[in-house]
Amino acid sequence: LLALLIMGLAGSTSIASAASFSDVPSSSPYYAAITSLADKGIVSGYTNGKFGPNEPVKRAQFAKMIVVAKGLALQKPAKATFTDVPSSRWSYGYVEAAAKAGYIQGIGGGKFGPTAQIKRQDMAVLLVRVLGKEAEAKTIKEPTCMANDEDKISSYAIGAMTIAVRPRVQLLQWDKFRNINPTVSASRGECAFAIYNTITPPTTGKKTVTMAEENAPE
């Protein structure tokens, strides 16, 4: 049961390649990302042969994903950084590694919220830090996501969300209604897509003609 609840990542006995996932067809927008990450041992599926691309991801699970993706060593200090992630939790080493790297800062009050589902805007904030663009994000005061629901973005995530949809970054995509859904829980497929583009920039290995370099009005 624990293996099903956590993000079945490196070291699990689950499916090794997205090509085998019955619920991730080649037509899926997440197929390439899931395939690449699965081949690298960063993500894996369940023992029933499925990946569950539409299932929500918990904050501790996402911390593990990015730690494995970045190849960080697990950290197990004598004193826990967050009161709700004690050394007895399965995710302790991963959360501490992400905290030491400066990727996560908690939810306030000395807590991390490991069992809460990670929201799309929080995923953007975390991955923008991973990309080293947090300072730039803090300079952006008005959202420019070209989305119909920009007013729903929390103030702390405005810069990160704006950067996350840029073509050269592309951590997030709009839905068919042109919404960016900042407060909606990120799915396993969306997390795989975002992490893949974090460690493999969208333009890597491609020859492109850039027609609109940024999403800023100017």
RODO-2510 file (C-alpha; in nm, 4 decimals, decimal comma):
residues 218
     n   res          X          Y          Z
     1     l     0,0000     0,0000     0,0000
     2     l     0,2841     0,2377     0,0824
     3     a     0,4371     0,1705    -0,2574
     4     l     0,1097     0,2757    -0,4187
     5     l     0,0782     0,5881    -0,2075
     6     i     0,4282     0,7225    -0,2658
     7     m     0,5512     0,8254    -0,6070
     8     g     0,6859     0,4844    -0,7111
     9     l     1,0253     0,6120    -0,8093
    10     a     1,3795     0,4777    -0,8409
    11     g     1,4356     0,1458    -0,6751
    12     s     1,0757     0,0262    -0,6940
    13     t     0,9674    -0,2998    -0,8508
    14     s     0,7115    -0,1288    -1,0708
    15     i     0,7040    -0,0783    -1,4442
    16     a     1,0303     0,0552    -1,5841
    17     s     0,9205     0,2225    -1,9047
    18     a     0,6283     0,4437    -2,0002
    19     a     0,6021     0,2443    -2,3222
    20     s     0,4516    -0,0296    -2,1036
    21     f     0,2004     0,1868    -1,9204
    22     s    -0,1472     0,0990    -2,0430
    23     d    -0,2822     0,4426    -1,9438
    24     v    -0,0046     0,6459    -2,1121
    25     p    -0,0543     0,6078    -2,4890
    26     s     0,1895     0,7636    -2,7334
    27     s    -0,0737     1,0305    -2,8040
    28     s    -0,0579     1,1542    -2,4434
    29     p     0,0964     1,5018    -2,4025
    30     y     0,3009     1,3530    -2,1184
    31     y     0,4243     1,0450    -2,3045
    32     a     0,7705     1,1758    -2,3929
    33     a     0,8323     1,3115    -2,0432
    34     i     0,7115     0,9999    -1,8649
    35     t     0,9060     0,7749    -2,1004
    36     s     1,2288     0,9659    -2,0474
    37     l     1,1934     0,9889    -1,6696
    38     a     1,0940     0,6223    -1,6400
    39     d     1,3944     0,5149    -1,8452
    40     k     1,6162     0,7174    -1,6100
    41     g     1,4557     0,5605    -1,3029
    42     i     1,3132     0,8922    -1,1860
    43     v     0,9497     0,7785    -1,2010
    44     s     0,7787     0,4441    -1,2296
    45     g     0,4285     0,3067    -1,2345
    46     y     0,2191     0,0675    -1,0350
    47     t     0,2338    -0,3110    -1,0352
    48     n    -0,0889    -0,3241    -1,2372
    49     g     0,0938    -0,1801    -1,5386
    50     k    -0,0491     0,1708    -1,5058
    51     f     0,1143     0,5049    -1,4302
    52     g    -0,1883     0,7026    -1,3119
    53     p    -0,1104     1,0256    -1,5014
    54     n    -0,4231     1,2000    -1,3716
    55     e    -0,3711     1,1183    -1,0042
    56     p    -0,2729     1,4024    -0,7683
    57     v     0,0744     1,4234    -0,6160
    58     k     0,1519     1,4953    -0,2526
    59     r     0,4162     1,7469    -0,1522
    60     a     0,6475     1,4833    -0,0039
    61     q     0,6134     1,2743    -0,3188
    62     f     0,7073     1,5708    -0,5348
    63     a     1,0069     1,6461    -0,3132
    64     k     1,1266     1,2912    -0,3751
    65     m     1,0778     1,3276    -0,7508
    66     i     1,2934     1,6377    -0,7787
    67     v     1,5630     1,5029    -0,5446
    68     v     1,5929     1,1876    -0,7552
    69     a     1,5793     1,3882    -1,0807
    70     k     1,8611     1,6149    -0,9654
    71     g     2,0647     1,3282    -0,8261
    72     l     2,0875     1,4812    -0,4791
    73     a     2,2215     1,2804    -0,1876
    74     l     1,9690     1,2114     0,0874
    75     q     2,0131     1,4185     0,4014
    76     k     1,9286     1,2961     0,7500
    77     p     2,0311     1,5609     1,0037
    78     a     1,9900     1,5011     1,3748
    79     k     1,7311     1,7784     1,3952
    80     a     1,4437     1,7889     1,1472
    81     t     1,3911     2,1064     0,9464
    82     f     1,0136     2,0693     0,9572
    83     t     0,8108     1,9580     1,2595
    84     d     0,5726     1,7529     1,0459
    85     v     0,8508     1,5604     0,8698
    86     p     1,0287     1,3742     1,1526
    87     s     1,3151     1,1325     1,0928
    88     s     1,0702     0,8426     1,1197
    89     r     0,8856     0,9411     0,7992
    90     w     0,9745     0,7639     0,4741
    91     s     1,0264     1,1010     0,3056
    92     y     1,2615     1,2479     0,5675
    93     g     1,5838     1,2102     0,3692
    94     y     1,4247     1,3465     0,0504
    95     v     1,2590     1,6472     0,2134
    96     e     1,5784     1,7338     0,3997
    97     a     1,7800     1,7042     0,0772
    98     a     1,5395     1,9369    -0,1043
    99     a     1,5480     2,1803     0,1868
   100     k     1,9285     2,1826     0,1999
   101     a     1,9395     2,2525    -0,1753
   102     g     1,7096     2,5498    -0,1188
   103     y     1,4292     2,4040    -0,3285
   104     i     1,1645     2,3961    -0,0549
   105     q     1,0919     2,6399     0,2256
   106     g     0,7799     2,4938     0,3835
   107     i     0,4337     2,6374     0,4351
   108     g     0,5067     2,8468     0,7422
   109     g     0,5029     2,7706     1,1121
   110     g     0,7938     2,5315     1,0742
   111     k     0,5863     2,2879     0,8700
   112     f     0,6150     2,1400     0,5226
   113     g     0,2718     1,9808     0,4708
   114     p     0,4026     1,6481     0,3338
   115     t     0,0630     1,4844     0,2869
   116     a    -0,1058     1,7834     0,1219
   117     q    -0,1454     1,7725    -0,2549
   118     i     0,0964     2,0034    -0,4333
   119     k    -0,0762     2,2837    -0,6231
   120     r     0,0318     2,3823    -0,9707
   121     q     0,1462     2,7261    -0,8540
   122     d     0,3545     2,5719    -0,5738
   123     m     0,5117     2,3299    -0,8198
   124     a     0,6026     2,6301    -1,0341
   125     v     0,7575     2,8126    -0,7377
   126     l     0,9681     2,5110    -0,6435
   127     l     1,0899     2,4361    -0,9957
   128     v     1,1683     2,8003    -1,0710
   129     r     1,4012     2,7824    -0,7703
   130     v     1,5560     2,4667    -0,9134
   131     l     1,6175     2,6541    -1,2387
   132     g     1,7881     2,9359    -1,0504
   133     k     1,5261     3,1911    -1,1547
   134     e     1,3775     3,2776    -0,8149
   135     a     1,5391     3,6228    -0,8043
   136     e     1,3919     3,7063    -1,1437
   137     a     1,0516     3,5745    -1,0358
   138     k     1,0482     3,8108    -0,7384
   139     t     1,0830     4,1099    -0,9689
   140     i     0,7593     4,0239    -1,1517
   141     k     0,4640     4,1901    -0,9814
   142     e     0,1920     4,1404    -1,2434
   143     p     0,1126     3,7990    -1,3956
   144     t     0,1671     3,7619    -1,7690
   145     c     0,0612     3,4032    -1,8241
   146     m    -0,1740     3,4768    -2,1137
   147     a    -0,4370     3,2822    -1,9178
   148     n    -0,8013     3,3623    -1,8464
   149     d    -0,7649     3,2868    -1,4756
   150     e    -0,4530     3,4870    -1,3905
   151     d    -0,6411     3,6602    -1,1099
   152     k    -0,6468     3,3284    -0,9200
   153     i    -0,2677     3,3167    -0,8865
   154     s    -0,1529     3,3807    -0,5288
   155     s     0,0727     3,6855    -0,4898
   156     y     0,3761     3,4781    -0,3903
   157     a     0,3506     3,2719    -0,7105
   158     i     0,2943     3,5482    -0,9682
   159     g     0,6540     3,5578    -1,0866
   160     a     0,7021     3,1821    -1,0866
   161     m     0,3816     3,1189    -1,2814
   162     t     0,4753     3,3846    -1,5361
   163     i     0,8137     3,2220    -1,5909
   164     a     0,6708     2,8687    -1,5879
   165     v     0,4680     2,9201    -1,9071
   166     r     0,7467     3,0804    -2,1104
   167     p     0,8340     2,8780    -2,4216
   168     r     1,1984     2,8530    -2,3152
   169     v     1,0949     2,7117    -1,9765
   170     q     0,7556     2,5453    -2,0298
   171     l     0,6886     2,3897    -1,6924
   172     l     0,3129     2,4354    -1,7215
   173     q     0,0560     2,4239    -1,9984
   174     w    -0,2867     2,5835    -2,0324
   175     d    -0,6022     2,3752    -2,0430
   176     k    -0,8391     2,3816    -2,3414
   177     f    -1,0153     2,6852    -2,1955
   178     r    -0,6882     2,8796    -2,1774
   179     n    -0,6743     2,8543    -1,7984
   180     i    -0,3526     2,7941    -1,6059
   181     n    -0,5316     2,6541    -1,2964
   182     p    -0,2854     2,7742    -1,0306
   183     t    -0,4677     2,6355    -0,7274
   184     v    -0,5544     2,2979    -0,8794
   185     s    -0,3562     1,9981    -0,7577
   186     a    -0,0821     1,8923    -0,9980
   187     s    -0,1222     1,5452    -1,1453
   188     r     0,1456     1,2802    -1,1874
   189     g     0,1525     1,3470    -1,5608
   190     e     0,1886     1,7223    -1,5083
   191     c     0,4647     1,6720    -1,2516
   192     a     0,6524     1,4424    -1,4888
   193     f     0,6162     1,6987    -1,7697
   194     a     0,7395     1,9838    -1,5473
   195     i     1,0344     1,7933    -1,4043
   196     y     1,1349     1,6649    -1,7479
   197     n     1,1493     2,0223    -1,8795
   198     t     1,3366     2,1311    -1,5676
   199     i     1,6218     1,8883    -1,6254
   200     t     1,5854     1,8896    -2,0065
   201     p     1,5145     2,2428    -2,1360
   202     p     1,2530     2,2385    -2,4185
   203     t     1,5011     2,3664    -2,6785
   204     t     1,7762     2,1158    -2,5983
   205     g     1,8908     1,9344    -2,9090
   206     k     1,6376     2,1085    -3,1306
   207     k     1,6731     2,3572    -3,4125
   208     t     1,4032     2,6193    -3,3792
   209     v     1,2891     2,9465    -3,5266
   210     t     1,1669     3,1667    -3,2429
   211     m     0,8688     3,3780    -3,3501
   212     a     0,7756     3,5082    -3,0035
   213     e     1,0550     3,4744    -2,7539
   214     e     0,8722     3,5712    -2,4382
   215     n     0,5207     3,6078    -2,3049
   216     a     0,5673     3,9631    -2,1783
   217     p     0,3644     4,2273    -2,3680
   218     e     0,6728     4,4272    -2,4700
***
